[in-house]
Amino acid sequence: MNSNYTYPFITLLVVLLLCFLLNISLGSVSIPIPDVFAGLFGSLENESWQYIIQNYRLPKAFTAILVGSGLGISGLLMQTLFRNPLAGPFVLGISSGASLGVALVILGSGLFGGILASVLISKWSIVIAASLGSFLVLLAVLLVSSKVRDTMAILIIGLMFGSITAAVVSVLSYFSSAEQLQQYIFWGFGSLGNLSWSELLIFFCIYLLGLLLAIVSIKALNSFLLGENYARSLGLHIKRSRMIIIFSTSLLAGTITAFAGPIAFIGLAIPHLTRQLFHTSNHKILLPAVFLFGAIVMLICDSIAQLPMSDYTLPINAITSLIGAPVVIWLLVRQRKMIF
């Protein structure tokens, strides 16, 4: 790693640690940061604080790190693959597929009767439905990508898949009750605080596989920056590299949507914010920087959503968009040129 980036990375690591501790300390019960330190190592005298830290706030903080970094990396992969600054992690229709799976469970549950509906609508059924929905869209996109030479055609096809699934969700919504619609809308708000340690472990294992595939693709990503013809002249297997990048994005974005719901803004904006700070297009630098920056922004958004000293928690989706979008607009206007 270039020595010019040593201090920025150290700064990001320190900020990440501070945001992590601040996130754990905030909530309906405010816990001082020194006690948070003690609680992390299991030596806190206040047993209720110890229980809150280890069973609620620590899993939520780790979930925020996985969600922020995963969406940021997914967005970076898609923007590089399609060479489009407006591409995000859900541009292939992965989020739409997950939303369709959840909609079939929640909005379509009325078709199965009251008792069966209560069995179908459970935490794991929603996660499985979202995973299956995103996986089916992934299979369709991978099948198309193996047949199509033009990368932009894959982008358009992904958007069409998103439109089809959105249309089906609209039809299901039209025939659903107000209670079902409310439940589906609440899922769409996104949530970081619903995972237990066992669920977080499953989430992390799938996330890790997606992250490893992204790391393996660094050389291909740098080659794609100068176009597919240049990448092909370097001996890069275009279709195989493209499929690995799509599969990595789908694992990250699909798993995050399944476990935390659809989270807006992060995947689209974090790569741009990172490029503005690091002024490089080298993915050996960008990938770890996006990982850290995405995790930091997600922890900050979650801390704001906590409404410190309040029993209410704002929808994380609203916070990421309200806080993030104006920052991106301001940065791009100030720079007057998008680094890509």
C-alpha positions in Angstrom: 0.0 0.0 0.0 1.3 3.5 -0.9 2.8 5.3 2.1 0.8 8.4 1.1 -2.3 6.7 2.3 -1.0 5.4 5.6 -2.2 8.4 7.7 -5.7 8.5 6.0 -6.2 4.8 6.8 -5.0 5.2 10.4 -7.4 8.2 10.8 -10.3 6.2 9.4 -9.5 3.3 11.7 -9.5 5.6 14.8 -12.7 7.3 13.7 -14.3 3.8 13.1 -13.4 2.8 16.7 -14.8 6.0 18.1 -18.0 5.7 16.2 -18.3 2.1 17.3 -18.0 3.0 21.0 -20.3 6.0 20.6 -22.9 3.8 18.8 -22.9 1.3 21.7 -23.2 4.0 24.3 -26.2 5.7 22.8 -29.8 4.6 23.1 -32.8 4.7 25.4 -30.4 3.9 28.2 -27.2 6.1 27.9 -24.1 4.2 28.9 -20.8 6.1 29.5 -18.0 5.2 27.1 -15.7 4.0 30.0 -18.4 1.6 31.0 -18.8 0.5 27.4 -15.2 -0.5 27.5 -15.7 -2.5 30.6 -18.8 -4.1 29.2 -17.1 -5.2 26.1 -14.7 -7.3 28.2 -17.4 -8.6 30.5 -16.3 -6.8 33.7 -19.2 -4.3 34.2 -20.7 -4.2 37.7 -24.1 -3.0 36.4 -25.6 -6.3 35.1 -28.4 -4.7 33.2 -25.9 -2.5 31.3 -23.8 -5.6 30.6 -26.8 -7.5 29.2 -27.8 -4.5 27.0 -24.3 -4.2 25.6 -23.6 -7.8 24.9 -27.1 -8.9 23.6 -28.4 -5.8 21.9 -26.0 -3.0 21.1 -22.9 -5.0 20.2 -24.7 -7.2 17.6 -26.4 -4.0 16.2 -23.1 -2.2 15.9 -21.5 -5.2 14.2 -24.5 -5.4 11.8 -24.0 -1.7 11.0 -20.4 -2.3 10.1 -21.3 -5.2 7.9 -24.1 -3.4 6.2 -22.2 -0.1 5.6 -19.1 -1.8 4.3 -20.9 -4.4 2.2 -23.1 -1.9 0.5 -20.2 0.5 -0.1 -18.1 -2.3 -1.7 -21.1 -3.5 -3.8 -21.6 0.0 -5.1 -17.9 0.3 -6.0 -18.0 -3.0 -7.9 -21.1 -2.0 -9.9 -19.8 1.5 -10.7 -16.5 0.1 -12.0 -18.0 -2.8 -13.9 -20.6 -0.6 -15.7 -18.4 2.5 -15.7 -21.5 4.4 -14.6 -21.4 6.8 -11.6 -25.2 6.2 -11.0 -24.8 2.4 -10.7 -25.5 1.0 -7.2 -25.5 -2.4 -5.5 -29.2 -2.9 -6.4 -28.9 -2.0 -10.1 -29.1 -5.7 -11.1 -32.5 -6.1 -9.5 -31.2 -8.0 -6.4 -33.0 -5.8 -4.0 -36.2 -5.9 -6.1 -36.0 -9.7 -6.0 -35.6 -9.7 -2.3 -38.5 -7.3 -1.9 -40.6 -9.6 -4.1 -39.8 -12.6 -2.0 -40.8 -10.7 1.2 -43.9 -9.3 -0.5 -45.1 -12.8 -1.4 -44.7 -13.9 2.2 -46.3 -10.8 3.8 -48.7 -9.5 1.2 -49.6 -12.9 -0.2 -50.0 -14.6 3.3 -53.8 -13.7 3.3 -54.3 -16.2 0.5 -53.3 -19.1 2.9 -55.7 -18.4 5.7 -55.1 -17.0 9.2 -53.3 -19.9 10.9 -51.0 -20.7 8.0 -50.3 -17.0 7.5 -49.1 -16.6 11.1 -46.7 -19.5 10.5 -45.4 -18.1 7.2 -44.8 -14.6 8.6 -41.9 -15.2 10.9 -38.4 -13.7 11.1 -36.7 -16.6 9.4 -39.3 -17.0 6.7 -38.8 -13.3 5.7 -35.0 -13.8 5.6 -35.4 -17.0 3.5 -37.9 -15.4 1.2 -35.7 -12.4 0.6 -32.7 -14.6 0.0 -34.6 -16.8 -2.4 -35.9 -13.8 -4.3 -32.5 -12.2 -4.7 -31.0 -15.6 -5.6 -33.5 -16.2 -8.4 -32.8 -12.8 -9.8 -29.1 -13.5 -9.5 -29.4 -16.7 -11.5 -31.3 -14.9 -14.2 -28.7 -12.1 -14.4 -25.8 -14.6 -14.4 -27.5 -16.6 -17.2 -27.9 -13.4 -19.2 -24.3 -12.3 -18.5 -23.0 -15.6 -19.9 -24.9 -15.0 -23.2 -24.4 -11.3 -23.7 -21.1 -9.6 -24.7 -22.1 -6.0 -23.9 -21.9 -5.1 -20.2 -24.4 -2.2 -20.7 -27.0 -4.8 -21.9 -26.7 -6.5 -18.5 -27.3 -3.2 -16.8 -30.5 -2.6 -18.8 -31.7 -6.2 -18.2 -31.1 -5.8 -14.5 -33.2 -2.7 -14.5 -35.9 -4.5 -16.4 -35.9 -7.3 -13.8 -36.4 -4.6 -11.1 -39.3 -3.2 -13.0 -41.0 -6.6 -13.4 -40.7 -7.4 -9.6 -41.8 -3.9 -8.7 -44.9 -4.4 -10.8 -45.7 -7.8 -9.1 -45.3 -6.1 -5.7 -47.7 -3.4 -6.7 -50.3 -5.9 -7.7 -49.9 -7.8 -4.4 -50.2 -4.5 -2.6 -53.4 -3.6 -4.3 -55.1 -6.8 -3.0 -53.6 -6.7 0.5 -55.1 -5.5 3.7 -53.9 -2.3 5.6 -52.2 -4.5 8.2 -50.2 -6.4 5.6 -49.2 -3.2 3.8 -48.1 -1.7 7.1 -45.9 -4.7 7.9 -44.4 -4.7 4.5 -43.7 -0.9 4.7 -42.0 -1.4 8.1 -39.7 -4.1 6.6 -38.9 -1.6 3.8 -37.7 1.0 6.4 -34.7 -1.3 7.2 -33.5 -2.3 10.6 -30.1 -3.1 12.1 -31.2 -4.2 15.6 -33.1 -7.4 15.0 -30.2 -9.9 14.7 -29.1 -12.3 17.4 -25.5 -13.6 17.6 -26.4 -16.8 15.8 -28.1 -14.9 13.0 -25.2 -12.5 12.8 -22.8 -15.4 12.4 -24.7 -16.7 9.4 -24.9 -13.2 8.0 -21.1 -12.7 8.5 -20.2 -16.1 6.8 -22.1 -15.2 3.6 -20.8 -11.6 3.7 -17.2 -12.9 4.1 -17.6 -15.0 0.9 -18.8 -11.9 -1.0 -15.9 -9.8 0.4 -13.3 -12.4 -0.6 -14.7 -12.5 -4.2 -14.4 -8.7 -4.3 -10.8 -8.9 -3.1 -10.0 -11.5 -5.8 -11.5 -9.2 -8.4 -9.2 -6.2 -7.6 -7.0 -6.7 -10.7 -10.0 -7.2 -13.0 -11.6 -4.0 -11.6 -8.5 -1.9 -12.3 -8.5 -3.4 -15.8 -12.2 -2.6 -16.4 -11.5 1.1 -15.7 -9.9 1.5 -19.1 -12.5 -0.5 -21.0 -13.2 -4.1 -21.8 -10.9 -4.1 -24.9 -7.9 -3.0 -22.8 -8.8 -5.6 -20.2 -9.0 -8.3 -22.9 -5.6 -7.2 -24.2 -4.1 -7.8 -20.7 -5.3 -11.4 -21.0 -8.3 -11.0 -18.7 -11.1 -13.5 -19.1 -13.9 -10.9 -19.4 -17.0 -13.1 -18.9 -15.5 -15.0 -16.0 -14.3 -11.8 -14.2 -17.7 -10.1 -14.9 -19.6 -13.1 -13.4 -17.4 -13.1 -10.3 -18.0 -9.4 -9.7 -21.7 -9.8 -10.2 -21.8 -12.8 -7.9 -19.8 -10.9 -5.2 -22.2 -7.9 -5.4 -25.2 -10.2 -5.3 -23.9 -12.1 -2.2 -23.2 -8.8 -0.4 -26.3 -6.8 -1.4 -28.7 -9.8 -1.3 -27.6 -10.9 2.1 -27.8 -7.4 3.5 -31.3 -6.9 2.1 -32.4 -10.3 3.5 -31.1 -9.6 7.1 -31.5 -5.8 7.4 -33.9 -4.8 4.7 -33.3 -2.5 1.7 -30.9 0.3 2.9 -30.8 3.3 0.6 -28.0 5.8 -0.3 -25.0 3.9 1.1 -24.1 1.8 -1.9 -24.4 4.6 -4.4 -22.8 7.4 -2.4 -19.9 5.9 -0.4 -17.7 5.1 -3.4 -18.0 8.7 -4.6 -17.3 10.1 -1.1 -14.3 7.8 -0.8 -12.9 8.9 -4.2 -13.3 12.6 -3.2 -11.2 11.9 -0.1 -8.5 9.6 -1.6 -8.3 11.0 -5.1 -7.4 7.6 -6.7 -9.0 5.0 -8.9 -6.8 2.1 -7.7 -9.0 -0.5 -6.2 -6.2 -1.7 -3.9 -6.7 1.6 -2.1 -10.4 2.1 -2.8 -11.6 -1.3 -1.6 -10.3 -1.0 2.0 -11.1 2.7 2.1 -14.7 2.1 1.0 -15.0 -0.7 3.6 -13.9 1.6 6.5 -15.8 4.7 5.2 -19.0 2.7 4.6 -18.9 1.3 8.1 -18.2 4.7 9.7 -21.1 6.4 7.9 -23.5 3.5 8.8 -22.6 3.7 12.4 -23.1 7.5 12.4 -26.5 7.1 10.7 -27.5 4.5 13.2 -26.4 6.7 16.1 -28.5 9.5 14.8 -31.5 7.2 14.3 -31.3 6.2 18.0 -32.6 9.6 19.1 -30.3 9.5 22.2 -32.2 9.4 25.6 -35.4 8.5 23.7 -37.4 5.3 23.4 -38.0 5.9 19.7 -35.8 4.8 16.8 -36.1 6.5 13.4 -36.1 4.3 10.3 -32.5 3.8 9.2 -33.4 4.2 5.6 -34.7 7.7 6.2 -31.5 8.7 8.0 -29.1 7.4 5.4 -30.9 9.4 2.7 -31.6 12.6 4.7 -28.0 12.8 6.0 -26.2 11.4 3.0 -27.7 12.9 -0.1 -27.1 16.6 0.8 -23.5 15.7 1.7 -22.9 14.1 -1.7 -24.5 17.0 -3.5 -22.4 19.5 -1.6 -19.2 17.6 -2.2 -19.9 17.2 -6.0 -20.8 20.9 -6.3 -17.7 21.9 -4.4 -15.4 19.7 -6.5 -17.2 20.6 -9.8 -15.9 17.4 -11.2 -16.7 13.8 -10.4 -13.7 11.6 -9.9 -14.2 8.3 -11.6 
